[in-house]
């Protein structure tokens, strides 16, 4: 066998590669942040960079003037003057400069309120979780058997956010057999689950399905009802849930009436009772968190000129600037090399973040101006007049990359005379109507929604009939496209929308 031989060689290769500098990466990250995210990012940058200073809206610059005056009055000589200068720096910078030569964040004046701390103090505290609240209720329940109490505590850990316990008891038994305090028999778990459904509130907690939760709640209403007629209606509601649940889900009301032999009024009374029930009882204890939306851009209409103008919604946005103290320290020839390099790097990083913010604001406003020019009909007449506006076209108009446009409108919101809207919603492809006018697909969706709102609820339109109604308005789309748009809008099918 011939021996193997390895050789090395050198050669030249011509090619083009593209790399992103840290500054470009930072600019791209800043560009895609909305107002709330940008404010959080600025707070983080101020925490990290001692040369970056945050100026809250409405604050005065008296402190800057005082610092400038102190720098002008600072002695430049040696001896006793030098000691006086050091004492001034110690009072001014506090503990910024530790024994290792590192700088720390300036100490806030006790008389100046910290807006971040104020916001944290005014923010509502996070409530206890659903499991914690249920365990607390269980600890006060009238269950004295230690084995039953241990089984109930374990079952509560498997209850989901909706308040339902959909994990099989056999699974709980297998995963709990090693725990002390209970025999973990299926019968014990069943008894503990029944006590949970009886003892805990709101009623329906611990049900194994939505149907069971509704039945538990309805039975409580029935037991508490003193009026005979309403009690009968609650009994009918329970019967509907127990025997005709599938027909109820499919809105097959005539079929339920046929099976029960009830009159329309009797069935309507039972359905009215069902509307008072909560299919997700756990949400009553832990409601879903609602996230506030702060607009990034405000659009205003000026009747005198008839124009729409846009501006950044940054009145309450804190500003950042390079600390004048650290800019002055860069020129201080008496600093050692390590300290000088640290100050220079901190100031450079601070200027970089400020430039990225300015570039973000400029790019965002350039994109918004294009939107105002191209979508004027939307602002004047409504969503059905939305025009197609591909991001590629906007990028070509502004001379930037399409990814830059995408980042600029990402998660941004615009306050307009027609309400708060997502900036990205103005960008979509479209089609032409019978008159040859361009229409955005979002405008077509708005037309579908309008057609459904104006239909006869006793005879709702089918998807094909919606397509025919659109065609009469000059928009021709397939039935399956109507189905797709209807589902995206959260609109039920025709049989499910029917009101009997």
Secondary structure, 3 states (H helix, E strand, C coil): CCCCCCCCCCCCCCCCCCCCCHHHHHHHHHHCCCHHHHHHHHHHHHHHCCCEEEECCCCCCHHHHHHHHHHHHCCCCCCHHHHHHHHHHHHHHCCCECCCCCECCCCCCCCCCCHHHHHHHHCCCCCCCHHHHHHHHHHCCCCCCHHHHHHHHHHHCCCCCCCECCCCHHHHHHHHCCCCCCCCCHHHHHHHHHHHHHHCCCCCCCECCHHHHHHHHHHHHHHHCCCHHHHHHHHHHHHHHHHCHHHHHCCCHHHHHHHHCCCHHHHHHHHHHHCCCCCCHHHHCCCCCCCCCCCCEEEEEECCCCEEEEEECCCCCCEEEECHHHHHHHCCCCCCHHHHHHHHHHHHHHHHHHHHHHHHHHHHHHHHHHHHHHCHHHHHHCHHHCCCCCHHHHHHHHCCCHHHHHHHHCCCEEEECCEEEEHHHHCCCEEECCCCCEEEHHHHHHHHHHHHHCCCHHHCCCHHHHHHHHHHCCCCCCHHHHHHHHHHCCCCCHHHHCCC
